[in-house]
């Protein structure tokens, strides 16, 4: 099988180029998903289907395999909106295209591993469920993997979870950086900047809150972050604005840290609106505050001593690389938060410009990364 991975390296790379050329914007992954489903069918995976959320699933279950599956996932979506030019272009050893690495590389690696397993007579203790997931990026808020691990009949008894995401040979993500994202909206009566002077100003309240949020003490600063990411409001320079809004991103490797930050932010927002209302001219209307959760990714950790992490580190070392145990936000967040042994890892090669229009990938060492993924999957499946 390891030899087959290297012999098919050119085919794997070609498949990566085919996949990146199929647009998969946020909430628009269906066309790329259909292509992956057809590839699952052709290689001979069992029970190939597209679930209610849009995830594409197929099972490898060799003779003798039983019990809960090992889930191997790669996300379909990119961060780029519909209409983005995703046609790959070559520049020496590099291929440039939005999404060429994140996550066309992960998808190509997953397909290569599934294809080898489907073609080889291998015995394993556990089946493997291959999942091309939707909604991993940004506003997708992990909707695909959340659906897989839903309470009513999901995969909460899975034996392990391995996310194939991007390039590289060293990183092993075993800590899930959770996030909580808020959209804040403040509305008021508005009015003319002269004749209605003294009315409560939504932008003043939002700006005061943003300034104070900047000073909020973070729990365990090395493992958390808080960002006021976007804000806007008003209609003209000679008007008191009727509304203002901002969006806030909070991240932490600890669930308690996220809760602490969110409560601190909500307290600051309420205080800023209260103070602006208290300063308004008598007889004018008050400001109204609304806070909406627009993103919720759980935190979690798979111990560095867990057999899955140890196997991934050992495989990495056996292939001549030094394993780096790190934290990140990936599809693995959800199963990791549920206590399922979970990791995320790259699938070889080199890359740069991730999440930019100039994203690039070079396939030097690409086959070795797919081999690493294969060996980790085999170990998790009990081969």
C-alpha positions in Angstrom: 0.0 0.0 0.0 2.8 2.4 0.8 4.4 1.8 -2.6 1.0 2.3 -4.2 0.7 5.8 -2.6 4.1 6.8 -4.2 3.3 5.2 -7.6 0.0 7.2 -7.7 1.5 10.5 -6.6 1.0 12.2 -10.0 -2.6 11.0 -10.0 -3.2 12.4 -6.5 -1.8 15.7 -7.5 -3.9 15.8 -10.7 -7.0 15.0 -8.7 -6.1 17.9 -6.4 -6.0 20.2 -9.4 -9.4 18.9 -10.6 -11.0 19.5 -7.2 -9.7 23.1 -6.8 -11.2 24.0 -10.1 -14.7 23.1 -8.8 -16.0 26.2 -6.8 -16.9 25.4 -3.2 -17.8 28.8 -1.6 -19.4 29.0 1.8 -22.8 27.2 1.7 -22.1 26.3 -2.0 -20.2 23.0 -1.7 -22.7 20.8 -3.6 -20.9 20.7 -7.0 -17.6 19.7 -5.4 -19.4 17.3 -3.1 -21.1 15.6 -6.1 -17.7 15.1 -7.7 -16.3 13.5 -4.5 -19.3 11.2 -4.1 -18.8 9.9 -7.7 -15.1 9.2 -6.9 -16.2 7.3 -3.8 -18.5 5.2 -5.9 -16.0 4.5 -8.6 -13.3 3.3 -6.1 -15.8 1.0 -4.5 -16.6 2.4 -1.1 -19.8 1.1 0.5 -23.0 3.1 1.3 -21.9 6.2 -0.5 -24.4 9.0 0.2 -24.9 12.7 0.8 -26.5 13.5 4.2 -29.1 16.2 5.0 -26.4 18.8 5.7 -24.4 18.1 2.5 -21.6 15.9 3.8 -20.5 13.2 1.5 -19.9 9.8 3.2 -18.6 6.4 2.2 -17.5 3.4 4.2 -14.5 1.0 4.0 -15.4 -2.1 5.9 -13.0 -5.0 5.3 -13.9 -8.6 6.4 -13.9 -8.9 10.1 -14.2 -5.2 10.9 -16.9 -4.3 13.4 -17.9 -1.7 16.0 -17.8 2.1 15.8 -15.8 3.5 12.9 -12.7 5.6 12.6 -13.9 8.8 10.9 -11.5 10.3 8.3 -12.6 13.7 7.2 -11.6 16.5 4.8 -13.6 19.6 4.3 -15.1 20.6 1.0 -15.5 24.3 1.5 -13.2 27.3 0.9 -13.3 30.8 2.4 -13.7 32.4 -1.1 -17.1 33.7 -2.2 -19.0 32.6 -5.3 -17.5 34.0 -8.5 -13.9 33.8 -7.4 -11.5 32.6 -10.2 -10.3 29.2 -8.9 -8.6 28.0 -12.1 -5.1 26.7 -11.1 -2.1 28.4 -12.7 1.5 27.1 -12.6 4.6 29.1 -11.7 7.6 26.7 -11.6 7.0 24.0 -9.0 4.1 25.9 -7.4 0.5 25.9 -8.4 -1.5 28.9 -7.5 -5.3 28.9 -6.9 -7.6 30.0 -4.1 -8.1 26.8 -2.0 -5.4 24.7 -3.7 -4.1 23.7 -0.3 -7.0 24.5 2.1 -8.5 22.1 1.4 -8.1 20.6 -2.0 -4.9 19.0 -0.7 -6.8 17.4 2.2 -9.5 16.1 -0.1 -7.0 14.7 -2.6 -5.1 13.0 0.3 -8.3 11.5 1.7 -9.3 10.1 -1.7 -5.9 8.6 -2.3 -6.0 6.9 1.1 -9.5 5.6 0.5 -8.6 4.4 -3.0 -5.7 2.4 -1.7 -7.7 0.8 1.1 -10.5 -0.1 -1.3 -8.1 -1.8 -3.7 -6.0 -3.8 -1.2 -6.9 -7.0 0.8 -6.4 -5.6 4.3 -7.8 -6.8 7.5 -8.8 -4.3 10.2 -10.6 -4.4 13.5 -12.6 -1.3 12.8 -14.3 0.1 9.7 -13.4 3.6 8.4 -16.0 6.2 7.5 -14.6 8.7 5.0 -16.4 12.1 5.2 -16.1 15.1 2.9 -17.6 17.8 5.1 -19.3 21.1 4.5 -19.1 24.3 6.5 -15.6 24.0 8.1 -14.5 27.5 7.2 -15.6 30.8 8.8 -19.3 31.4 8.8 -19.9 27.7 8.1 -19.2 27.3 11.8 -18.4 23.6 11.5 -22.0 22.8 10.5 -21.0 19.7 8.6 -19.1 18.0 11.4 -21.6 19.2 14.0 -24.3 17.4 12.0 -22.2 14.2 12.0 -21.9 14.2 15.8 -25.4 15.4 16.5 -27.1 13.9 19.6 -29.9 12.0 17.7 -28.1 9.1 16.0 -24.8 10.7 15.1 -21.3 9.4 15.5 -20.8 10.1 19.1 -19.5 6.5 19.6 -16.8 6.9 16.9 -13.5 5.1 17.8 -11.4 8.0 16.5 -11.5 11.1 14.3 -8.7 12.2 11.8 -9.1 15.4 9.9 -6.9 15.8 6.8 -6.5 19.5 6.3 -3.9 21.3 4.2 -0.2 20.5 3.6 2.9 19.6 5.6 4.5 16.7 7.4 5.0 17.9 11.0 1.9 19.4 12.6 -0.4 17.2 14.6 -3.3 19.2 15.9 -4.4 17.7 19.2 -5.8 20.8 20.9 -9.0 22.5 19.7 -9.1 26.3 19.8 -12.7 27.1 20.4 -14.3 30.3 19.4 -17.4 32.3 20.2 -18.4 35.0 17.8 -20.9 37.8 18.5 -22.7 40.3 16.4 -23.6 43.4 18.4 -26.4 45.8 17.2 -27.3 49.0 19.0 -30.4 51.0 17.7 -31.7 54.4 18.7 -34.0 57.2 17.6 -31.3 58.9 15.4 -32.0 62.4 14.2 -30.4 65.6 12.9 -26.9 66.4 14.3 -28.0 69.9 15.3 -31.8 70.0 16.0 -31.7 66.6 17.7 -28.5 67.1 19.6 -28.3 65.3 22.9 -30.0 62.1 21.6 -28.3 58.9 22.5 -25.7 57.9 19.9 -25.3 54.2 19.0 -21.8 54.7 17.5 -20.6 56.3 20.7 -21.9 53.4 22.7 -20.4 50.8 20.4 -17.1 52.7 20.2 -16.9 53.1 24.0 -17.6 49.3 24.3 -14.9 48.5 21.8 -12.3 50.6 23.6 -13.1 48.9 26.9 -13.1 45.4 25.4 -9.6 46.1 24.2 -8.5 46.4 27.9 -10.4 43.3 29.1 -8.0 40.9 30.9 -7.8 37.6 29.2 -7.9 34.3 31.0 -4.6 32.5 30.3 -3.4 35.0 27.6 -1.1 32.4 26.0 -4.2 30.3 25.2 -6.8 32.9 24.4 -7.5 35.9 22.2 -10.2 38.5 21.8 -10.7 40.6 18.6 -13.1 43.4 17.7 -13.2 42.4 14.1 -15.7 44.6 12.3 -17.9 47.7 13.0 -20.0 50.2 11.1 -23.0 52.5 11.5 -24.6 55.8 10.6 -25.9 57.2 7.3 -24.4 60.7 6.9 -22.0 63.1 8.4 -24.7 65.4 9.6 -27.0 62.8 11.2 -27.1 61.1 14.6 -27.0 57.5 13.6 -30.0 55.3 14.1 -27.9 52.2 14.4 -24.4 50.8 14.8 -23.0 47.3 14.9 -19.8 45.4 15.5 -18.6 41.8 15.4 -16.4 40.2 18.0 -14.2 37.1 17.8 -13.2 35.3 21.0 -10.9 32.3 21.0 -9.6 30.0 23.6 -8.2 26.4 24.1 -10.3 26.3 27.3 -14.1 26.2 27.5 -14.0 28.1 30.8 -11.9 30.8 29.2 -14.5 31.4 26.4 -17.3 31.6 29.0 -15.3 34.1 31.0 -14.5 36.3 28.0 -18.1 36.3 26.7 -19.5 37.3 30.1 -17.0 40.1 30.3 -17.9 41.4 26.8 -21.6 41.2 27.5 -21.1 43.2 30.8 -19.1 45.9 28.9 -21.7 46.2 26.2 -24.6 46.6 28.7 -22.6 49.1 30.7 -21.7 51.2 27.6 -25.3 51.4 26.4 -26.5 52.2 29.9 -24.0 55.0 30.2 -24.9 56.5 26.8 -28.6 56.3 27.7 -27.9 58.0 31.0 -26.3 61.0 29.2 -29.0 61.5 26.6 -31.2 64.6 26.6 -34.5 64.4 28.6 -37.4 63.3 26.4 -35.4 61.5 23.8 -35.6 57.7 23.3 -33.1 55.2 24.7 -30.7 52.9 22.8 -31.6 49.2 22.5 -28.9 46.5 22.5 -29.1 43.1 20.8 -26.3 40.5 20.9 -26.5 37.5 18.5 -24.2 34.5 18.6 -22.9 34.0 15.0 -20.2 31.4 15.7 -19.7 28.7 18.3 -16.8 26.3 18.0 -16.1 24.1 21.1 -12.7 23.8 22.8 -11.1 20.4 23.6 -7.9 18.4 23.8 -6.8 14.9 23.0 -4.0 14.1 25.4 -0.5 13.9 24.0 -0.4 10.5 25.6 -3.4 9.2 23.8 -2.7 6.2 21.5 -3.9 8.1 18.4 -1.6 11.1 19.1 1.3 8.8 20.0 0.8 6.8 16.8 0.7 9.9 14.7 3.9 11.2 16.3 5.6 7.8 15.8 4.6 7.6 12.2 5.9 11.1 11.6 9.2 10.3 13.1 9.5 7.1 11.1 9.2 9.1 7.9 12.0 11.4 8.9 10.1 14.4 10.3 9.8 15.9 13.8 6.2 15.9 15.1 4.9 19.3 16.3 1.9 19.0 18.7 -0.2 22.2 18.2 -3.6 23.7 18.7 -5.8 24.9 15.9 -9.5 25.3 14.9 -10.5 22.4 12.6 -13.3 19.9 12.0 -11.6 17.9 14.9 -12.9 20.5 17.4 -16.3 18.9 17.6 -15.3 15.2 18.3 -12.4 16.4 20.5 -14.9 18.4 22.7 -17.0 15.2 23.0 -14.0 13.2 24.3 -13.4 11.2 21.1 -9.7 10.7 20.3 -9.2 13.3 17.6 -6.4 14.9 15.6 -6.0 17.0 12.4 -2.9 16.8 10.2 -1.6 18.0 6.8 -1.1 15.7 3.8 2.4 16.6 2.6 3.9 19.1 0.2 4.5 22.8 0.9 2.2 25.8 0.7 1.8 29.5 1.4 -0.7 32.4 1.1 -3.4 30.4 2.7 -6.8 32.1 2.6 -5.6 34.6 0.0 -6.2 34.8 -3.8 -2.5 33.9 -4.2 -2.6 30.7 -2.2 -0.1 28.2 -3.6 0.9 24.5 -3.3 4.1 22.7 -4.2 4.0 18.8 -4.4 7.6 18.2 -3.2 7.2 15.5 -0.6 3.5 15.2 -1.3 3.5 11.4 -1.5 5.2 11.1 1.9 2.4 13.1 3.5 -0.2 10.9 2.0 1.8 7.9 3.3 1.8 9.4 6.7 -2.0 9.8 6.6 -2.4 6.2 5.5 -0.3 4.8 8.3 -2.1 6.8 10.9 -5.5 5.7 9.6 -4.3 2.1 9.6 -3.1 2.3 13.1 -6.4 3.9 14.3 -8.4 1.1 12.4 -6.4 -1.6 14.2 -4.5 -3.0 11.2 
